[in-house]
Amino acid sequence: MAGGVGTEWYPDYSSAWSDAGCLNTLPKPFNDGDRPVYATQLECCKAAYGGQSSGKCLSELASPPTTSPTSAGGADVYYPNYGVSWAEATCINDNPVPSGRPTYSTQSACCSGAYGGQTSQACVCAVDPCYSCKCGSVAELTANSCSADLIASCSR
C-alpha cells in the first residue's frame, strides 16, 4: 500500500511523549485494534496527550490554541492610542493590550485620564459624537441625531 493520509488520527508512539503528536499517515504502523484511533486530531491530542506540558501535540493543529487566549471583540479595558498624533488620538480596546500602557475600565474614563487637555476633543468625540461643535460639521451633528440646541449653537 502506498503512503498517504488517512481519515483516522492516532498517537505517535515512536516519539518521546513530550515531543509527540498525533498522526494520520498511511499505512498505519500498527494493526487495527492495537492502538486507539480518533476521528479528529484534536480528539486524539486531548485523549493521548492531555497533560503534555510541552504542548507539542496541540501546536501541530491547523489552528492551535494560544497560551494567551483573547476574548472575542476587543479587550476588556481601554487604553490611549499612542500610534497617532495627540490631536487625533482616541482610546481604544484592541487586543493585545500593550505592556505598560495605562488602562481604564471605560472609554470615557480613558479620555479623561489620558487626553483631558486635548483641545481637538477627538477622544471625547469618539465616545460621544454629540459632545461639542468640534465633533463634526453641522451636517455630521445632524446625521448623528445631536440635540437641536447643540446644532443651533454650532451653526452660529
N, C-alpha and C positions, 0 to 999 in steps of 0.2 A: 504494500500500500504506500502510495506517495505521501510525503509530508503535507500538512495543510493546517487549517484552522477548524476546530470542531465547535459544536454548539454547547458543550458541557465544560465547566471550569473545575479544576482540581488543584489541590495543594502541591507545591513543588517540594517534594521530599528530598531532592538531590542537593539542595542548598541548605546552609545553616538557617535555623528558624528565624533568627533576627534579620537575615538577608533574603528571605524567601518571599515569594508571592504566589499568585495563582496563575495557572497556565490553561490554555485551551488548544494546544498544538496536537496535531495528529501525525503519526499514530501515538496513542497514549502509551506511556512507559509502564503500563500495568494492565492486568486483565480486568474486564468489567466485574465489579463487585469487590475488588481488592482494596479500593480506596473510596472515600466519599467523593461524590461529584455534585456540582451545584449548577443551577440554571443561569446564574449571573456571576460576574467577577466579584461584585460587592458582597453577595451572599457567601461566596467562598472565603473572602477575606475576613468577614465577620465571624464565620464559624471556625476557620482553621488558624487565623492569626489575630483574633480579637484582642489579646493582651500584648501585642507586639509593640514595644516602646519605640522601636526604630521607625515605625510607620511605613516600612518598605512596601508591604502589600497594598495598602491604601494609596500610596503615592503613585502606583502604576495604573490607577483607574483613569479613564478618559477625562473625567472631571474630578480630580482628587479634592477631598476636603482640605481646608487650611487649618493651621493651628490657631489662627486668629480670625474666627468667623465674623462676618459683618452682618449687621441687620439689613433687612430689606429697606430700600429707600436710603434716606440719609442717616447721619449719626444722630445719637440721642441728645447731642449738645450743639451749640452754635459757637463759632469762633471767628475772629477777624480774618478777612481775606487779605493777606499781605502781598498777594500776587498782582495787585493792581494799585494804581496811584491812590493816595489818601483821599483826593476829591471824588474819586469814583468808587471807593471801597464800600463793601457791604459785609454783613456777617453771613456766613454760610455753614452748612452742616454736612459737607461732603465727607465720605469715608475715603481713606483713613484720616483721622484727626492728626494733624502734625504734632509731633512730640514737642513739649514745652510751650505750646500755644495756650493762652488763657481761654477758658471755656465758660459758657454761660448756659443756663437752662432754657432761656428763650431768646429769640432773635431780637426782641425789643431790649432785653437786658444787655445783650452783647453790644447793640448800637449805642446804648447809654454809656456803657463801660469803656468801650474801645474807640468810639467815634463821637463822643459827646460834644467836641468842639468843631465838628465838621460843618463848615459853612455851606457847602453844597447840599447838605442834608440827604445825600444819596442813600445812606444806610437806613435812616428812618423812613424815607420814601419807598424803599424796597419792602419794608414791613407794612406801611400804610400809604398807599398811593394818593390818599386824600389828606396827608399830614399838613402840607403847606403848598403855596404857589410854586415853590421850587420843584415840586414833584412832577411837573409837566405843564404843557400848554393848556389853555382853556379847553381846547378840543379833547385833550387827553383826560383832563379832570372830569369833563362831562361824560366821556366814554367810561370812566371808572365809577360813575354814579356818585361823585362827590357832592357835598351839600351845595345848595344854591347860594348860601352865604359865602362859602369859600370861592366858588366860581365867580360870583359878583366882585368879591374883593380882589381877585386875580385879574379881572377884566379892566381894572382902573389903570 
